[in-house]
Amino acid sequence: MPSLRPTPVLALIAAATLLASGCSGGSSEAASSDGDAAQTATASFTWQRNTAGEDEDPVYEETTVEVPVDPEKIVVFDLASLDTIGALGGEVAGAPLDSVPDYLRDHLADDAFNAGTLFEADLVGIEAQQPDLIVIGGRSAGLYDDLSRIAPTVDLSTRGSYTENLERNVTFLGEVLNAPDAAAAAITELEDGVAQARAATAKLGTGLGLMVSGGRLSAQAPAGEDASGRNARGGLIYDAFGVRPAVADVEAATHGEPVSFEFLLEHDPDYLWVVDRDAATGQDQGAQPAAAVLDNDIVKQTKAARNGHVVYLDPVAWYIVFGGVDTTKIMIDDVLQAAA
C-alpha cells in the first residue's frame, strides 16, 4: 500500500548512514570532539547593567555573559561594534540596515538582514535567524531583556574614558573573533594616532565644541574621566583629543547647552569644532547646513572665523558611530588636518 512504500527507502538511508559511520568512525569522533571543543570556547564580558525603568533612577547590576568564540551569526545594534568587527576581519549577519553609514557597509554579510532600528528590534525576524551573538550599545542598550532571550547579548556602551572604552571593546571583540593580534595592533595604531592628535591640539590654544541642529547652537562640555555621561559624544574633542576648553562651565547635556551667536563672540575661542547634527541624522525637516548657520556677521567677528579655524568634523563619525576602529581613524584625521 502507498502508506508503506517509504519504509524500505528509509531503511536504505539508515543503513547507508550506519555504513558510513562505521567506515569513518574514528575521524567522525575526532571531528565531533573538535566541534564540541569549538562550541564550548567562549569569551566572557562583564558590565554594570542598568535594570531600572526608562523614567526611574538608574539601578546597576553586574552582569556577565559568556559568548561563543568565532560565532557564525552576529547581530549588531551598536554601530561602533559593527565598525570594529569589520576592521578585525569579521562580518555581521544582521543590523539596523537603514542606519548603517556607507563606509561601514562592507562589514555586512552579502545576505545581511534588517534587524530593526537603533532603538527598536525586530524580535521575530532576529529569532528566525537564530544568531549566535547579539551586540547592543548606546541607543539600543534598553533592548537587553528582549534580545538576551534570543541569544547571548552583550552591551558595549561607552563606559569610562573614550580610549579606555575603545581598548576594552576592541580587545573583547578581538577575543570573540579569535583575532587577538589584529585587535592588539589596532589598539596600538589608535593610541599612537590619538597621542599625535593630542600633541597637535596642545598647540592650538582654546577651543569650543559646538553642535548645530535646526539652525540652533549648543556648546559641548567635557565629559571628564567618565564618558558614559550624557555629554559623552560632545566632550570627545576635549576628553579624547585634548582640546583646551574655552568655557569652563558649559552645562553637561545630551546635546549640549543652548547658546547664542553672541556667546561665541563673548568667549571667542581660538578654534570652533563643529558637529552638524542634521547632516549626521539625515534629518530633512527644519534642517540647515551648519556652515550656512554660522555664516553671519557675528560669527565672522570671532577669532576662530577670522583665522579660518572653524572646523567641521565628520558628522556621522563624531555624532553617530564614535567608538569603532575605522571611525576613530576618521576622528584622528579630522583633528590632524585641522591642526596642519
Disulfide bonds with the S-S distance in Angstrom:
none
